[in-house]
């Protein structure tokens, strides 16, 4: 079994980081982050898109535990965008909703960077 990345953070810090990254990816459709964070985010995001495709009230409540309440545009928050726009894109797709593209290392510390985006 593969070891899950802890990202050198406590559980509460890691959960807050994932909530922020998930919400930013929903709002912007693509973000630049480190490879380790992108791989961890990919697992979380694919599960959320599968929940959104279900579309039930229980799935919406489960997703609301992870997605932060941030406005995307007037009258629409990130959770609504996930369930209306993003889930509609992937009705025919059974998995693999995000892709990771490796980029050049970060200049300051040489950390491997990646772009994660919706397919």
Secondary structure as GFF3:
##gff-version 3
##sequence-region A 1 119
A	DSSP	alpha_helix	11	28	.	.	.	ID=ss1
A	DSSP	beta_strand	30	34	.	.	.	ID=ss2
A	DSSP	alpha_helix	35	54	.	.	.	ID=ss3
A	DSSP	alpha_helix	57	64	.	.	.	ID=ss4
A	DSSP	beta_strand	71	73	.	.	.	ID=ss5
A	DSSP	beta_strand	76	77	.	.	.	ID=ss6
A	DSSP	alpha_helix	78	81	.	.	.	ID=ss7
A	DSSP	pi_helix	82	86	.	.	.	ID=ss8
A	DSSP	alpha_helix	87	89	.	.	.	ID=ss9
A	DSSP	beta_strand	98	102	.	.	.	ID=ss10
A	DSSP	beta_strand	113	118	.	.	.	ID=ss11
###
